[in-house]
Amino acid sequence: MIDRFSWIAIYPEIVLLVMACVIALVDLLDKSQRRMPAYILSVLTLLGVAALTGMYASGGQTIYGFNGLVVSDPMANWLKCFAALAVLVGFVYGRTYVLERGMLRGAEWYVLNLLSLLGGFVLISANNFLLIYLGLECLTLASYALVALRRDHTVSVDAAMKYFVLGAMASPVPLAPAVAFMVSSPLTSPQEYVWSVGLFGPAFATTFFGAAIAVGLIGGGAAWWLERHGLLAGQARLATPTPDGGCDTGCQTDAVA
């Protein structure tokens, strides 16, 4: 059941998402090199989110929303407050660094950091394993782009590509069958396991619980077996080219592939 308390529990996340979109749109009208409007809006957003989460934490109330998917309690809100302040400090001290290296060609630095913080907020408030997975993906996807933000720097772009490929192999490949099965599994939440026991009996609920774990282990084992036998060799492009046309670590792997 989605009631007004569900929306109250995720007000900080809503503010972050809306302001990230607003900053991206405002930046379309700003042609200056220093991107002051985006910087000011980002700082104000973080101050507002920190104040909102601090107010929630001071109230001492615990709110469950969206049928128990998210929880807003004092501990979670204090963590969100300090996370927002940490990103704010990074904006203030890191702005000169990114300006000197030509990384402020747009407001991507601010927007991606806000989206990464949004993923952290989802992780903090998650009361369900699937929501933890979604928050982690939101955080890491923004991090991929942040690594490559220095577009004229070869090492940064190369690192971002490796980060993206390795991240893609590490999360969706082994977890895809498990996540597809877990959507209807009691493994997603202890409450669902208790409800399944009450509705279908302990035998069925426990078997379903074990089957979800088994699917995850089988998916991870299959990915390990493929990598072990060289079927995934060279997919991450880990070989580093050298000026003489050769390559460093990983040459043999790519040659075999």
Buried (B, 14 or more C-beta within 10 A) or exposed (E): EEEEBBEEBBBBBEBBBEBBEBBBEBBEEBEEEEBEBBBEBBBEBBEBBBEBBBEBBEEEBEBBBBBEBBBBBBEBBBBBBBBBBBBBEBBEEBBEEBBEEEBBEBBBBBBBBBBBBBBBBBBBBBBBBBBBBBBBBBBBBBBBBBBBBBEEBEEBBBBBBBBBBBBBBEBEBBBEBBBEBBEEBBBBBEEBBEEBBEEEEEEEBBEBBEEBBEBBEEBBEEBEEBBEEEEBBBBBBBBBEEEEEEBEEBBEBBEEB
